[in-house]
Amino acid sequence: MRNIELRTITPPAAFPVGPRPQVPAAEYERRAEALYDAAGCDWVVVYGDREHNANLTFVCGFDPRFEEALLLLGPGGRRVLVVGNEGLGYTPLATLAAEVVLAQSLSLMGQPRDVAPRLRDVLAGVGIGAGARVGVVGWKYLEPEEGDDPAEPAFVPAFLVSTLRRLAGPGGRLIDVTPALAHPTEGLKSRVSAAQIAQYAWAAQRAADAVLRIVRGARPGITEHEAAGLMGYQGEPLSCHVMMVSGDDQIIGLRSPGDRVLGLGDGVTTAVGYWGSLSCRAGLLRATPDQTFFTDVAAPYFRAVATWWQMLRIGATGGEVHDAVMGALAGAAFRPALNPGHLIAIDEWSHTPVRPGSVERVASGMVFQCDIIPTPLPPGQALNCEDTVAVADASLRAEIAAGYPELWRAIEARREHMRAALGIALPEELLPLSSAPAYLPPFWMASDLVCAVTGE
């Protein structure tokens, strides 16, 4: 059994964050081709909107801002981006080369409908017609136990499904092909390239830096809004609402910051998520340790976090990772609220192989979130330590090191800091993307006093 203690430890050395790395256009073309081939349909329709943009953005680099949008992949390499009025001026930012077609039904209500008011006519004009086999990509999909027919498109607007069904007619068929993108081991989003990992790492460092600024600056007497303002937001694309919550009773971690004034001894939690990463820290707003909180909550929790980092490796099953974390929590008064860890992408939670009994295996190219949410905790208490990590075999590691040398130096420094300072020796395939991975100060006003593993 690992021993956990508090030590005064400075975070890993800071590394400069340059411009956001770009994923090349050729990679988006490969994604579109792979999705079309995996779907095995005449047409593939990828749906996206402001809240559900991840799959569409991953395939073509276009994220709808106010409206819905569709990417159509068709015979002969057809690439058609269907947008509403306000999407027209935004389409030059799409990375995948595609025809652009206006469908004003995708526009906001009250806007002009005088050019292309009927989505059915637009899709028919593109070429979707009777007898077509159409694969639909929504924002998630049903597992077999969740529906009578999981092959039916589920998480897309009914309006789109009914329109496509009328176009395809009785001789055609609609199929949910969302798993081709989102399946935890076979989905295209679940195993990504060096370029995509570099882009996620850019987000991970900035998100972690933002969270640490909040942790270090939070003090009694300021409001939650003022504490959240310490993050230094610079317009990075968000994958979720910014969270900053305090309290001496029930603490609802998903809540956005409000006008509550932070008090000494409060439970506090904050999270910042940018595309490809999320960082979260939670603890008590104290300058001196609470020994009972440390012994009963922080020590067993960090033991589970350390176990997660050391169990996650190529070839491990999700069930093995899950069982190891649960074993590390044996005797604790809390359990993970959700899964202990999940895949992360443009959407903050894309899927996860880490489930009870899962035989799905961790593989190179996956990007994970260490996400162990302890529950239940007593009123006025909070604790969390979430960070982002990539899994990379020797070939992928060499590609990252050659193409992104500054990132690679940061990764190596973080790995060494985790080993030497925190007592967590990582498998060689784990690449910490956050700037201070597993760096957990349970008492925010003593932010350099952090949990560390001291032995077996």
Residue, then its C-alpha position, 0 to 999 in steps of 0.5 A: m500500500r502506498n504511503i501518501e504525505l504532504r510535501t513542499i514542492t514547486p511545480p514543474a519548470a514553466f515552458p513557453v506556450g507558442p502559437r497553437p499548432q495546426v493540424p494539416a489539411a491533408e490530415y483532415e482529408r485522410r479523416a474524411e476518407a477514413l470515415y467514409d470508408a468505415a461507414g460503408c454508405d453512399w452518403v455520410v452526413v456529419y451533424g454539428d451545432r454550437e453545443h455539439n461541434a466536436n465530430l464535425t470539427f474533427v472531420c473538417g475543421f469547421d465549428p458552427r457558431f450560431e447555427e447547425a451545420l452538416l458535412l456531406l461525404g459522398p460518392g466520388g470524393r464529394r465533400v459538401l459543407v451545408v450551412g445557414n446564413e451566418g455560416l457562409g462567412y465563416t466557412p473559409l476557416a474550414t480546413l477540409a476542401a469542400e463545396v459550400v451550400l446554403a440551407q436557410s433552415l439551419s439559420l436562426m429564426g427570423q432570418p431570411r429564408d428567400v434563397a434556400p428555405r427547404l433542407r430537403d430540396v438542398l440535400a436532394g440538389v446535392g445528390i441524396g436520393a431514392g435508394a440511398r444508404v445514408g450514414v448519420v453521425g450525431w454527437k453520441y450513439l446508443e449502446p445495444e442495451e439502450g435502445d430497440d435498434p441502436a443502428e437507427p440515428a439517435f442523437v441528431p435532430a428529428f427534423l434531419v432524420s425525417t428529411l433524410r428518410r423521405l429522400a432515401g425512400p423505402g428502398g434506402r436506409l439510414i444508419d447511425v455511423t457515429p461509432a466510426l468516430a466515437h467508439p472508444t477503441e475503433g473510433l477515428k477520434s479515439r486514436v490521433s496523430a502527433a499533430q493532433i496531440a500537439q494541438y491538445a497539448w497546447a490547450a492542456q498547458r494553457a488550461a492547467d496554467a489558468v487553473l493554477r492561477i486561480v488556486r494560487g490567487a483565491r483568498p477569503g473575501i473575494t467573490e467566485h467571479e473574481a477568483a475565476g477572473l484570475m485564470g487570465y482567459q485569452g479567448e481559447p476555444l472552450s469545451c465546457h463552462v468555466m467552473m469556480v465554486s465555493g461553499d461551506d455546505q453542499i458544493i455543486g462542482l459543475r456550477s458556474p461562478g457567482d457572487r458568493v464571497l469565498g470564506l476561510g475553510d470553504g470547500v473550493t473547486t475550479a475547472v477550465g476546459y479548452w478543446g483537447s483538455l480540461s484541468c481541475r483542482a479542488g480542496l479547502l481554502r486553508a493556509t494550514p493543513d486539516q489533518t483529518f481531511f488529509t488522512d480521510v480524504a486527500a491521502p486515499y484520493f491521491r493514492a488512487v490518482a497515483t495508481w491511475w497514472q501507473m496503471l494506464r499503459i498500452g495493452a491494459t484493459g479499461g477494466e483493469v484500470h478501473d479495478a486498480v483504482m477501486g482497489a486503491l480506494a478500498g477502505a475510503a468513504f467515497r468512490p468515483a462519481l463516474n468512470p475513473g478516467h476517460l478519453i478527451a478530444i474537442d469534446e471534453w468527454s468523448h468516450t471511455p474504455v475505463r468501465p467495470g469489466s471492460v476488455e477494451r485496451v489502451a492503445s497508442g494515440m489515445v488522449f486521456q483525462c485523469d478524472i476521478i471525482p470523489t463522492p460523497l464528501p461531507p458538506g463543505q469539502a471538495l477535492n479533485c485533480e484532473d489532468t490530460v495525458a497522451v498514450a504514445d508508442a515508440s514510433l509516435r513518441a519519436e514523431i512528437a519529439a522530432g516535430y515538436p521539440e519544445l513540447w517534447r522537452a516539456i513532456e520529459a521535464r513533467r515525467e521527471h518531476m512526477r517521478a522525482a518530486l511526486g513519487i509517481a514513475l510513469p510507463e514510458e508511453l505516458l506523455p503528460l500534456s498538462s503543465a503540472p500533472a498530478y500536482l495536488p494542493p489540498f489546501w489552496m492557501a498553501s499551494d506548494l504543499v502537495c500530495a506525494v507518494t513516499g513508498e509502498 
